[in-house]
């Protein structure tokens, strides 16, 4: 365990043009789609981090060739046309929810027995809704411990059913995992989503990417999908957008320092729902300008407290919570109950660390209310091995002296060079 990392408060308002690494969400979806395509695909601008490298390694174990370029900026994938060459594999997904959930669906296209596991926290993260949906398709899939969490075993064997249903209230990743394999199934897929769907923009991202790779489907909003079978995704060169979740920390830095940050590569045409975080900052008093592929935020003299539903962009709820102590009144963040099932119980973790720095915090099952203190207390912030806790509270430290981030290396999950890039932006 490394020593806590001190965050040096900004000596002046930030003024920077920033390009963050590629989107984790897009990179992992592109790796799956490329593996299902027929022929070689090149993913340019792809994120090379713990999560994406774990997925690439698992695909190689399944017999799908994946190469990383020497610069760490692209993947080349030799797609197998919807075929899984390996008949058995023991796959490790670390604490990557997208990886384990996408893989659990992907291996149903094979024939044999596949086991998927991760770190101890992964063994507390729910996957039963996806397993239930796979079983309705005629695939034997179960949680080894019976807890509804990994490790899981998936044992496909022969033709399956066409119709299934999945709950949408825990994770949109279950829906995305099923949708991506639909065109490659001989039977196709008719999928119904039961209940309210959380993180809807991530499903929209999946559907837009499937279209970009050549898939056809019918849909009724995000409630029902009908995907013809026997389709082939087309191999291609694909450019991955910069990560809008990672960009949120730099935009928040402009907000708390009263400065300006311009993000290259993410604008109003972004695939990513988290690009809407700029609009949340506008409600707090920031001046926001978005072009087709650029977003600029200028911070105000004083942030306004707001009441906002973040169900669609829950990862950015953490960024908002970390700057809420600097607002002129309470900030209430609603619709975020599903963040309890992420890398850590993020709602509880936010409440604990905001209290540690002197904020009064109130929580419900899906709401966090932050009341700014008169003075923010110096503190060593626990990160719970969660990359977003580390990056969010680093932004707090740009305005509040005495903030130190414990286990800063956890940012390697999605943004290995985060602290170096943050320091560079402040120069």
HELIX and SHEET records of a PDB file:
HELIX    1   1 UNK A   24  UNK A   36  1                                  13    
HELIX    2   2 UNK A   50  UNK A   61  1                                  12    
HELIX    3   3 UNK A   97  UNK A  106  1                                  10    
HELIX    4   4 UNK A  107  UNK A  109  5                                   3    
HELIX    5   5 UNK A  122  UNK A  124  5                                   3    
HELIX    6   6 UNK A  128  UNK A  136  1                                   9    
HELIX    7   7 UNK A  172  UNK A  182  1                                  11    
HELIX    8   8 UNK A  200  UNK A  212  1                                  13    
HELIX    9   9 UNK A  244  UNK A  257  1                                  14    
HELIX   10  10 UNK A  273  UNK A  276  5                                   4    
HELIX   11  11 UNK A  277  UNK A  283  1                                   7    
HELIX   12  12 UNK A  311  UNK A  313  5                                   3    
HELIX   13  13 UNK A  315  UNK A  323  1                                   9    
HELIX   14  14 UNK A  324  UNK A  326  5                                   3    
HELIX   15  15 UNK A  337  UNK A  341  5                                   5    
HELIX   16  16 UNK A  346  UNK A  356  1                                  11    
HELIX   17  17 UNK A  387  UNK A  397  1                                  11    
HELIX   18  18 UNK A  408  UNK A  413  5                                   6    
HELIX   19  19 UNK A  418  UNK A  426  1                                   9    
SHEET    1   A 3 UNK A   5  UNK A   6  0                                        
SHEET    2   A 3 UNK A 403  UNK A 405 -1                                        
SHEET    3   A 3 UNK A 379  UNK A 381  1                                        
SHEET    1   B 4 UNK A  15  UNK A  18  0                                        
SHEET    2   B 4 UNK A 260  UNK A 264  1                                        
SHEET    3   B 4 UNK A 294  UNK A 298 -1                                        
SHEET    4   B 4 UNK A 287  UNK A 290 -1                                        
SHEET    1   C 4 UNK A  66  UNK A  68  0                                        
SHEET    2   C 4 UNK A  74  UNK A  80 -1                                        
SHEET    3   C 4 UNK A  38  UNK A  44 -1                                        
SHEET    4   C 4 UNK A 237  UNK A 239  1                                        
SHEET    1   D 4 UNK A  88  UNK A  92  0                                        
SHEET    2   D 4 UNK A 113  UNK A 117  1                                        
SHEET    3   D 4 UNK A 152  UNK A 155 -1                                        
SHEET    4   D 4 UNK A 140  UNK A 143 -1                                        
SHEET    1   E 4 UNK A 163  UNK A 167  0                                        
SHEET    2   E 4 UNK A 189  UNK A 194  1                                        
SHEET    3   E 4 UNK A 224  UNK A 227 -1                                        
SHEET    4   E 4 UNK A 218  UNK A 220 -1                                        
SHEET    1   F 4 UNK A 307  UNK A 309  0                                        
SHEET    2   F 4 UNK A 331  UNK A 334  1                                        
SHEET    3   F 4 UNK A 368  UNK A 371 -1                                        
SHEET    4   F 4 UNK A 360  UNK A 363 -1                                        
END                                                                             
